[in-house]
Amino acid sequence: MHLRLSILQLLLIFSVASNAQQPAGKLFIIGGGNRTEALMKTMIHTAGLNSNDYIVVLPMSSSEPDTSFYYIYQDIRMVCRNPVANLNFTTEKVSNQQWLDSLEHAKLIFITGGDQSRFMKAVLNTPVFAAIHKAYNSGATVAGTSAGAAVMSEHMITGNELRGDTTYHSTFGRIWNGNIEFTEGLGLLKKAVIDQHFIARSRYNRLISALAAFPQLACIGIDEATAIIVHKDKATVAGNSQVVVFKKPQGLTEDPKGLIKWKDILFSIYTDGDSFELD
């Protein structure tokens, strides 16, 4: 017996297979700065919390994790009465099964600001990393602000320059090829690189450098008090300011001094309520 499938049937099979590979959860990525009550309400609504759901805060980006937890706890309490757990996974705690179970079953996971490299040092190649992914794949919303936004990408911007004056600055003085340092992030966001505090700190040079390093990805700069909500391959903007997106550079090259140049790119600016595709 020969099995013959129509083109429509084949497309349906491929569509189902593709959707099956997509995480069931969402990302709520805040560019840092003030978290308004309206933005926090949007985050809680995005997570779809029921009365028996709880929230986990991961403060490992911060050098003062208890203080970091305190401030996000106050913001959450403005808009939500669900239980909030502070899970500061130190070296001694990364294999604590009770904490890992709590993390895996949280409906909302929030990663605080601070230093993204500090956070990844705490979780990379540990059961915590796997637990975050399991929660996200199962339908949890993973949120983060500032450093907690940067860690969402597979290729994470550290903020360090690799050429010339390598003293840390919030902006880059030149647009050199090979000048931006990346390390491994959580990889929850595969199709984009995230930069934060974007407009407030004028990080255009830094994001242009990121686009030159990964021209196949969308490079997204999120300003303060603003977030993108990512579900599958679509991002929606929420908050008071703007989101800048660089994509698809044409004629990317460099001059003999290593200065980046290209002929054209897709350059978009979005505000509250706007949506865009990550592809």
N, C-alpha and C positions, 0 to 999 in steps of 0.2 A: 504494500500500500504506500502510495506517495503522498506526503503531506505538502500541500501547497497553501501558502499564506499570501493574502493580498498585501499591497503596499500599506493600506490603512492599518491592517492587523500588525504588521511589522513596526510601524511607527508607534502604535499603542504599546507594544512590548518594550521598545526602546525607551519610551516616555516613562513607563512604570519603573523600569530598571534604574533610570536616571534619578527619579524622585526617591526611590528606595535608598539611594546613596546619600541623599541630602540629610543633614541633621534636622531633627524635629524642633530643635530649640531656636532661639533668637539671640542676637547680640544687641546690647544697648551701650553704645560707645560714646562717652562724653569727652569733649575736648579740654576739660579742666575748668578752673575758675569756679565762680559761684554756681551752686545747684539751686535753682529756684523751686518754689513749691510746685509750680506748674510742670516743670521738667520731672520732678520726682513723682508726681501723679502719673505722668505719661509712662515712666519706667514701671511703676506698679501695675498700671493697666496693661502694658506690654507683657509683663510676666504672667498675667491672668491668675493671680493668687486667689485661692479659695481659703475659707476660714481655718482649715486644718493644715495649710501649707506654711512653710517657714523659709527664712532668708539666712544665707550664710555670708558673712563678710570675711574676706581674705586680706589682711593688712600687711602682708610681708614686703610690699614695696617700700614701706615707711621705716625710717630709723627709729620712730616712736610709734609702734603699732597700736598700743592702747589708746593713745591720743587720736590717731587716725580713725580707729574704730569709733571712738566717742563722737566725733563730728559727723560721720556718716550715719551713725545711729540716731543722732538728733534730727537729721534731715529726713530719714525714713519715718521717724515717729510723727512728723508733721502730717503725714499722709496715709499711714498704715499702722495697724495694731498687731500684725502678725509677729510671731516670735523671731528674734534676730540673734544669731549665734556668732560669736567672735572666734574664728578658728585660725590662730596664729601658728602655722605649721613650721616650727623650728626643726632643726636637724633631729632632735630627739622625738619629735611628734609625727614625722612624715609617714611612719608606718603604723600609727595608732588606728586600729581598725574601727573603733567606735567613731572617731572623727571622720575617717574616710567614708564610712557608711552614711554619716550625716551629710557630708559634702555631695555624695552621689545622688542623694534623694532630695536635695534642696530644690525648690522651685525657682529661686532667684539667687544667683551668686554674684557678689559685688567685690571687685578688686579695687582697692584704694590707690591713691596717688603716692608719689615718692620717687623711687628710682626703679625703672623697669628691669635693669640688669640685676638689681638686688632680688626682685621677685623671681626672675627666671633661675637665678642661682639657687633659690630655695626650693623650687618645684621641678626643675628639669631632671628627667631620668629618675623620678620618684613616683610612688603610687598616687601622689596628689595630682600630678599631670594627667594620669590616666583617669582619675575620678572626675576631674573637670570635664574631660571629653565625654565620659560616659553620661554625665548629667546633661550636657548640651545635646548629645545625640538622642537622648531620651525625652527631650522637650523642655529642659530648663532654659531660662534666660540668663545669659552671662553678661553682666554689666561691668563697666570700669570707667575710671576717670583719670585723665592725665597719664601717668605711668601705666595705670590700669587700662588705658586705651591702647597704648603702644604695644602692650604684650599680646593683643589679639591677633596680630599679623603673624604669618609664618616667618617672614623676614622682618625682624624687629629693628627699628632705628634706635640706636643707643644714645645718639646726640653727639658722639665724638667725631672729630675730624681726624683724617689720617695723613694729611699733607700740610706743609707749611707750619703755621702756628697751631699746634694741637691743644692749646689751652682751651678748656670748655667755654663756649659762648652760646647764648641762646639762639643766635643766628649764625649763618655761614657768611664769611666775607667774600668768598669767590665761588664760582660754579666750575669746579674742577672735576674731571673724570677720576673715579676711584678715590674720592675724598671722604666718602661717608661710610661709617662703620655700621654693619649689621651683625646681629647675632640671632640665634634661634629663639623665636617667640612661641606662644602657645599653639599657633597654627590653626586657630578656630576660623580665621579669615584667610582663605587660600588665594583669593583673586585680587587682593589689595594690600597696600602698605599704608599704615596710619601714621599721621603726625598730628600733634595736639597743640593747644594754645596757639593756633596757627596764625590767625590775623593779628591777635594782640601782640605776638612776638615776631611778626613779619618773617615767617619761616619759609618763604618762597624759594630762596636759594637752596635750602636743605631738601625741600621736596622735589625740586628740579633735579638735584643730584640723585635722589632716590629713583626718579623716573629713568634717568640715564642708566642706573645700575640694573633696573628691572623694567625695561620698556614694555614687556608683555602684561604688566599688572596696572591696575588703576592705583594712582597715588592720591590719597585723600587727606586733605588738611581740615581738621575740625576745630572751629574756634571755641573760645570759652563760653560756658553757659549754653552749650549747643551739643546735640548728639545726633548720631545716625542710628537708626534701628534697622538691623540687617536680618532679613529672613530669606533663606535660600540665596538667590543671586540679585535680590533687590534691596536697595537702601532707601530709607525715608528719613528726612530731616525733621528734627524737633528742637525747639529752643529759640533763644533771643537773637542769635547772630547768624553766621554763614558757614557753609561748607564749600571748600574749593577742591575741584577734582581735575587732575592732569591725567590724560590717557593718550596712547597711540602716537608717540613722536614719529615724525616722518623725516628721513634723511639724517638720522642721529649719527654724529661723528665727533671728533675732537681735533683741535689744531695741534701743531707741534709742541706747544707749551702745556697740552693737556686740558685746555679750556673746552668745555662742552658746547656743541652747537647742533642745531637742527633747523629744518625748514618750516615745520608746522607741527602743532599738537591739537588735540581736543582739550579745550580749557573751559570749564564750566563752574559757575557759582550758583549755589542753591540756598534757599531759606526755608523756614518752617513750613512743613506740609508738602514740600517738593519730594519727588522720588526719582531715582535713577537706577539703571542697571550697572552691575559691577563689570560685566563683560565689555 
